């Protein structure tokens, strides 16, 4: 597709437990929904609140990891998802080296 270039970063929403395991392992293979779908779901910055509202409304103790998409190379595919928007998906593991920063949500 042509048009607006994709952002250089995207966000992965993790539970506190998933983040702790990611830190311990140095690599994230996916949450249950990621494993079921065959890729790791990410959200661009402008998609993040919608993803939180739709999939994590009742969750607490969430961690948002900002991911450097360039570091993941060809494993990142932008695919049509919610509302016809293109979302970044990782077809492979997410290494800690690709995480630029994290923040906790209250």
C-alpha positions in Angstrom: 0.0 0.0 0.0 1.1 3.5 -0.7 0.4 6.6 1.2 1.3 7.7 4.7 4.4 5.9 6.0 3.9 3.7 9.0 5.1 4.9 12.4 8.5 3.8 13.6 7.2 2.5 16.9 4.1 0.7 18.2 2.9 -0.5 21.6 2.4 -3.9 23.2 0.0 -4.1 26.1 1.0 -6.6 28.7 -0.2 -7.8 32.0 2.1 -7.3 35.0 2.7 -11.1 34.9 3.5 -11.1 31.2 5.9 -8.2 31.6 7.7 -10.0 34.5 8.1 -13.1 32.4 9.3 -11.0 29.4 11.9 -9.4 31.6 13.0 -12.7 33.0 13.2 -14.4 29.6 14.5 -11.5 27.5 12.0 -12.4 24.8 8.2 -12.4 24.5 6.5 -15.1 22.5 3.0 -13.8 22.9 -0.1 -13.5 25.1 -2.7 -16.3 24.8 -4.5 -14.3 22.1 -1.3 -13.8 20.2 -0.5 -17.5 20.3 -4.0 -18.3 19.2 -3.8 -15.9 16.2 -0.2 -16.8 15.2 1.3 -13.3 15.6 1.9 -10.7 18.4 -0.7 -7.9 18.3 0.6 -4.3 18.6 -1.1 -1.0 18.4 0.2 2.3 16.9 0.0 5.3 19.2 -3.3 6.5 17.8 -4.8 3.0 18.2 -3.7 2.3 21.7 -6.6 3.8 23.6 -9.1 2.0 21.4 -7.3 -1.3 22.1 -7.3 -0.6 25.8 -11.0 0.2 25.8 -12.0 -2.8 23.7 -9.7 -5.6 25.1 -8.5 -4.4 28.5 -11.3 -2.3 30.0 -11.5 -4.5 33.2 -7.8 -5.1 33.5 -5.4 -3.4 36.0 -1.7 -3.4 36.4 -1.0 -3.2 32.7 2.3 -2.4 31.2 2.7 -0.6 27.8 6.0 -1.5 26.0 7.0 0.8 23.2 8.5 -1.3 20.4 11.0 -0.2 17.8 9.5 -1.7 14.6 12.7 -1.2 12.5 14.5 -3.5 14.9 12.1 -6.3 14.0 12.6 -6.0 10.3 10.5 -8.2 8.1 8.7 -9.9 11.0 6.4 -6.8 11.2 3.4 -6.8 8.9 0.7 -4.1 8.8 -2.6 -5.8 8.4 -6.3 -4.8 8.3 -8.0 -5.2 11.6 -10.5 -3.3 13.8 -12.6 -0.9 11.7 -10.5 -1.6 8.6 -7.4 0.1 10.1 -3.9 -1.2 9.5 -2.4 -2.6 12.7 1.2 -3.8 13.2 1.6 -7.6 13.9 4.8 -9.4 14.7 5.3 -12.8 13.1 7.9 -14.1 15.5 9.1 -13.4 19.0 9.6 -9.9 20.4 13.1 -9.5 21.8 13.7 -7.2 24.8 16.3 -5.4 22.6 13.4 -4.0 20.5 11.7 -2.4 23.5 12.5 1.3 23.7 10.6 2.0 26.9 7.8 0.9 29.2 5.2 2.6 31.3 2.7 1.2 33.8 -1.0 2.1 33.6 -3.0 2.7 36.8 
